[in-house]
Amino acid sequence: MARAVGGAIRGAMVVLVLPCALQAQSLESRVFAKQDAVVRLSYASRPGVCGGQNGNISFTDRDDERDGWTSDCEQGPVRVAITIRQGRVTQVTTRVGGRWLPRSGVTDLGTVPAAAASQLMLAIARRGGKAAEDAIMPAMLADSVQIWPDLVKLAKNSNVNTDVRRSAVFWVGQAAAAAATAGLVEVVGDEAVDREVREAAVFALSQRPNDEGVPALVAAARTDKDGKIRRSAIFWLGQSDDPRALAYFEEVLARGPASGQ
């Protein structure tokens, strides 16, 4: 009986996952089939994402509303224009809110599922090229998605150029979850990853809440085999007023120059 129930649950999970995967594949196939085109699409944005004047995108603070004030910043949707030339994505332009103006020669896909749009943006990032780095932010802006595991994989993918991988690390650092910190620690400690990308992950750790970032930086400063990574971790610990950072420095100084830090 338990085996039958377990099988039913797994079957239900497959049914739930497949539509999302198929929607993403369908959207990607529609976009990547174009040779020369500008493709527009819109999708729901995560809470707090808003668009202001001159195309600025920001994250609003809900506490402001409780203080009796609200911004003119417009809450969603995300609007992305993808330029394709000779079958390659050459530009990704992202806006939040507003409206599309009529333009000839544009394919407008209308409103698409946020999860499928996010996976499309990640697919563009993985393909590389001029627009790859610009595709990561709109992937993060999609509503009800958790893509930091995909971004960690992207950061560790040696087939992707360094700028794209560093951008992936930056956005992992912006993810508001302790699990994202674990992903950054994974990148920092992976000796197979380019040093520039690992240093970007060290910086991203310095931007995390102290309870997450400081212990990870102390661990990197103590144990990483790459002296430059250790020095980078020590530098960012020096920018912190956390007592654990001070305790680490006291420990190093007590050992003296022979510590090699």
N, C-alpha and C positions, 0 to 999 in steps of 0.2 A: 504493500500500500504506500509506504513512504517513498519507495522508488518511483511509483507511478505519479505521486504528487510532485516529486522533484522533477520528473520529466515534463510534467505539465507546466511547471513554473518556468523551466528553461525554454520550453516552446513558446510560452507567452512573452518571455524576454526577447526572443528572436523576432516575434511578430512586431513588438514595439520598436526594435532597433532597425529592422529592415526598411520601413518607410523613410526614416531619416536618411539612411545611407543611399537609398534609391533617389530621393529628392536631390541630394548633393551630387550624385553621379549625373542625374538628368540635367541639372543646372550647369555643371562643368562641361558636359558634352555640347550643350547649346552654345555656350560661350566659346569654347575652344574650337568649335567647328568653323568659326568665322575666320576669314582671311584678312579682310580690310574692313573695319567697322568701328563704330563707337557704340558700346552697349551700356545702357543705363539699367540700374535696378535699385529697389528700395526695400528696406527691411526694418523690423522693430529693433530699437536700441535698448541696451541695458539701462536700468534705472539710474538716474543722475546724469546721464550723458545729454548734453545740450549743445546747440549751435548758436553762435552769436553773429555779430556783424563781421564782414570781411572773411567769412568762412571759418572763423575761429571755432574750435571745438574744446569744450571744457566739461568738468564734472562738478555738478552743483552739490551743495551741502544741505541736506534736508533740515538740519537744525535751524537754518536761516528762516524757514517758513514758520517754525514755532516761535521765532522772535518777532513775527509780524512783518517780515520782509520777503519779497521774492524777486528773482532776477527776470529780466526780459529774455533771457536765453531760452531758445525754443527746444522743448523736449522731443527729440526724435521726429521722424524716423531717420535712420542712416540712409544716405543717398550716395551711390557710388557710380562713377562713370569709368568704364574700362575701354581704353583705346587699343585696338589691335591692328598691327601692320604686318603684312606678309605672314600671317599666322602666329605672330608673337605679340604678347602683351607688352606694349611700350609705355603705357601710362595708366596709373590708377589715381583718380581724384575722388576724395571723400569729403562729403558735407553732411551736416546734421540739420534737419528741419528744412524750412523754406519750401521751394517748389521748383520743379524743372521748367525751364522755358522752352517753347517749341524750337526745334532745330531739325533741319532736313538731314536725311541720311543717317539718322540715329535709330538704333533698335532699342526700344524701351520694353523691358521684360516685366514692368510693373512691380507690384509688391511680391516678394518671394519669402519663403521661410527663413528665419534668421539663422538657424543651424546650417542650412544648405549654403547660405551666403557666406557664412564664416568658413566653411570647408572649401568653398571656391577660392576665397582669398588666400587660404593656406596653400592651396594647390598652385596658385600663381606665385607665391613666395618660394615654393620648392622648385619651381621651374627656372628660377633665376631671371637674369636680364634686368633691364633698366627699372622696371616697375616692381620688382620683387620686394624690396625693402618697404615700399609704400603700401603694400598689400597687408602687412601685419596689423597695423592699427585698426582698419575696418573689421578685421577678423575678431579683434578683441572687443569691439563696440557692440557686437551682436547680442541680442537679449537671450538670456537663459542658456548660455553656453559656458563650458569650462574647457578652455583650450590650452591651459598651461602645459599639460603633458605633451601636446603636439609641439608646443614652442620649445620645450626642452629637447625633444628629438631633433627639431630643426637646428637648434644651437649646436648640437653635437654632430650634425651631418657635414662631413668634410667635402661633400660635393656641392655645397652651397657657399656662396662667397661670404667673406668675413663680415661685410657691412650688414648683410641680412641676418647673419647669426648673432651679431651684437645687438641688432634691433630686437631679435627674438628674446635675448636675455633681458633687455630693458623692460619689455612688456611682461615677462615672467615676474620681474621685480615689482611691477605695479599691481599684480594680482593680489587681491586682499584675502589671502588664505595662507595658513601655516604650511600647507602642503606645497605651495609655490616655493617657499623657502627651502624645503627639502629638495626641490628640483634644482634650485640654484646651487646648493651644496654639492649636488651630483655633478654639475658642470664644473665647478671649481676643482673638485677632486679627480676629475678624469684627465689623466696625463696625455691621452690621445687627442684631446681637444686643443686647438690652437691657443697659444698663450694670450693673444689679444682678447679672444672670446672669454677665456677664464678670468682675465682681469676685469672684463665687463661684468662678469657674474659676481666678482668680489665687490665691485662698486654697487651693484644691485642689492647685495646683502646689506651694505651700509645704509641703504634707504628703507630697509624693512624695519618694523617695530623692534625696539631694543631687545625685547625678550626672545625674539626670533633671530635677529641679525647678529647681535654681539657674541653669543656663544659660538655661532658658526664662524665668525671672523677669528675669534680666539683659537678655535680648533685649527683653522687654516694657518694662522700665524705660528702655531706650535708644531704642526706635523707635516705641512706640505713640503714635498721634496724640491720644489722649484723656489729658489731664493727670491726671485722677483715677485712671485705670488705671495710669499710670506711677507715681503716688504710692503706690498700693496695692502694686505690685510692689516698690518701694523699701522700703516698710514691712516686708514679709515677708522681704526680703533682710536687713534689719536684725536679724531674729530668728535668722538663721543664723550659725553660726560657720565657714562654709565660706570658705576663702581666696579663692575667686573673687568672693564677695560683697564682701569687704574690698578686693580689687583694683578692683572697680567703683566703690566709694565713693572710693577714692584718685584714680581717673580723673576722677570728677565734681568733686571738690574742687580738683583741679589746674586744671580749666577755669574755676572760679570761678562767681559768681552768674549770669553771662551764659549758662550752660549751659541754664538754663530747667528744670532737673530739680527 
